[in-house]
Amino acid sequence: MTSNFKPLRPLSDAQDELMKKLLGEVGNQKYKAVSFKMNDVLILLPFSEPYDIFTLMEEDFSQLCPESKKTFSELRIAAQEAALEKYEIMARVTIEKIYNIFAKLSGVNQPVKKQLMQRECELIEQFSFPRECGKALFREAKNNKKRVIITAETIYPKEVITNILEKCGYNAYDGLVIVSEISGCTSESWYQAALEKSGTAADKFLHIGGDVAFDIELPIFKGSKALLLAPVLTLMSKSGRIRGYAEEKKLFDYDKPQYLALHCVFGLYAAYAFDIPQNKVPLSDFCIDGYSIGFLVLGALSLCKDYKPASQLQEKILEAIKQSPEILDGYKDFSAMYDAHFSSISEKYGTDGCQLPLEFIEKCCASADRELIQPYLSADIAKKWAGSVKEPEIIPYYSGRPKKGALSRLADRMFPPDTRVRTIVDGILSKMHK
């Protein structure tokens, strides 16, 4: 993984203005200390689903436990859910506690449990990379002689956290708060611990995080200042309809390993297009940004080997997209970024669904986004395209692993996934789901 990318896309006016305000607030001399939430503010993972990292462990698990009737992902997710129920809040859950439950659910012995736990820690270290916006704010705080505290609400042990911070270039912090290490911790415990490490009064303390309740309202209620730096995945998912479209199309299969590449595409799109927050733009699913179309649409399509357009209209649209310099810049950046983040796994998993962003453009492209492509189309094709566009049927966005209902579980038993008859059944179930 590398953090040395300088995207070809310039910041929008709104992003440039926001970044200046954030830097100005961090550098304000009335604050003597700045606290940063680690996850989502300083550190990112290049995946769009919280369970994607478990997919990378299926091969390890199958070699260690060839007799298991369940996948690693199923067991690992079940263990975390059970740990959360047992310990009541996520701040008290650690990877050790999760794997103790995992061992009971899977029947693995202690050496295998430790080996799998260590493998997960290695993967988290390997794929973590800095959020450049957060890193710029971190540098601004240090350059202005502030005491910098990092708060880590995470299941992983301190050694893993310090390794990640060092790898991502965060070496000069003055204090580290591992929330799960606080005795009797709650979701509010981080604040007092961070304030104490800062060595300053509450009104001289600034916190930057992504959770409105615990990163913004809590410190303000305690007399400090807080800035919201929204998570990139949340911003991406709310910026348009395309992620919901992809999940709806593969409603009961979206969490399967063959869709990992598509998850990675969405993960990188979130990390690089929404590093500095930008909001949903009316009549657009790409923030009226040709770069984003190239990054997400051409980027995803490039992973499909020997792809052939599904219709004549799609072929013409694809030809037009490839003529826009701005769109091609997005594609160039995607290619470099995908190779840097995923070169070690790019050949191991399928690329199912990577044609869906192009399909979305053809069938559902919003008017403001069409205007970016229409200059490269003939008048007849542009008119035909505008007349064929429809609102997509999308499902609500969920940040966790999709759960199967009774109907879909019955379909799994009666009709094997990925067969023609199952495709028909999924279509019926999808309509019933709505």
TAWO-V531718 format. One record per helix or strand. SS is the DSSP state (helix for helix, strand for strand). FROM is the first residue (numbers start at 1). LEN is the number of residues. Records with the same first field share a line. If there is no record, write none. Layout:
SS = FROM-LEN ; FROM-LEN
This chain:
helix = 13-15 ; 52-4 ; 58-7 ; 72-16 ; 90-3 ; 95-12 ; 110-18 ; 132-12 ; 158-10 ; 179-3 ; 189-10 ; 202-3 ; 212-10 ; 232-8 ; 242-8 ; 257-17 ; 290-12 ; 312-10 ; 325-18 ; 356-9 ; 367-8 ; 379-10 ; 406-9 ; 420-14
strand = 33-5 ; 39-1 ; 43-3 ; 128-3 ; 147-6 ; 175-4 ; 205-5 ; 225-4
